[in-house]
Amino acid sequence: MKKILLMCNAGMSTSMLVSKMREAAEAQGYDCTIEACPVSDLNAAAGADVILLGPQVRFQLSKVQKAYPDIPVDAISPTDYGMVKGDNVLKAARKLMKETI
């Protein structure tokens, strides 16, 4: 089972997006866990298969990439984040993991 981790300022602003991503994963029959945490809690990323940063913390991208060089890390599209497009963000996560969609 894949672990997708979303990181934001406090771990709360992504909660709606996490819910929408879980709905999309269930609709696709995709077995994964999707969690959110604050970017300040870098230890929470251990064991993740992919890390996505909220647009408000995208300036932390290089820091997270350096901390986890073997895990794909990227920032979530501001449009998908703002419009809570869970299906698009899930698709982006799967692409980062080089999965066939």
N, C-alpha and C positions, 0 to 999 in steps of 0.2 A: 504494500500500500504506500502510495506517494504522500509525502508531507509537504504542503504548500504553506509558507509562512508569509504573512503580510506584516510589514512594520510601518508604524506611523509615529506621531508625537507621543501619544499616551496609550495607544493600543485600543482606544475606544472609537475613534472616528472611522475606523474601518469595519466596525461591527455589522453595519447594514450590507456592506460589500461582501463580507464573509458569508452572510446569510444567503445573498443572491448567488454567490459562487457555489455554495453547497447545494442550492436548488438546481443549478445548472448541472453540477456533477451528478446528482441523483437522476435527473432527466436523461442524461447521457449514459447512465449505468457505469459511471467512472468511479472507481473505488479509491478514495483519497481522504486525507484529513486536511482541513483548512483552518488555520488559526491566525490570530492577530496578537501582536505585542508591541510595546514601545521600542523604538530603535535604540534607546539607551540600554536595553536589556539584550546585549549582543549574545549572551550565553544561551538565550532561548532559541537561537538559530541552529544550535547543534542538532544534527540529525535531520535537518530540513533537506528536501530534494531541490527546492527552489525558494528564493527569497525575493519578494516584491516590495518595493518601498512606495509609500504614499507620496504623492506629488509634493506635499509640504516638507518632506524630509529627503527629497532627491539629492540635496547637497551632501548627504551622508553616503552616497553611493560608493565612492572610492574607499571609504573607511570600512564599509561592510564587505566589499569585494576583497580587500586586503585581509580582513579577519577570517574570511571563508573563501579562499582561492579555488577550492574544489566544488563549490556550489554556485550554480548560475544565479546571478543577482541582476535585477533591473528595476527601473522605476515604472510605476503604473501610469498609463496614459492619463493626463489630467481630464480629458473628456470622459473616458470610461469610468474614472473615479468619481467625477462630479455627477454623472448621470447614473451611477450605481449599476453599470453594465457587467454584472457578474459573469455572464457567458463569455464576453470578450476578454475579461481579465483571466478567466480560467483557460481560455484558448491561448493567450499569451504565455501563461505559466507552462502549459504543455509544450508549446513551441520551444521555450527556453530549455526544457528538459529533453528536447529533441524527440518528442513522441509523435507518432503518426496520429493525426486527428481525423 
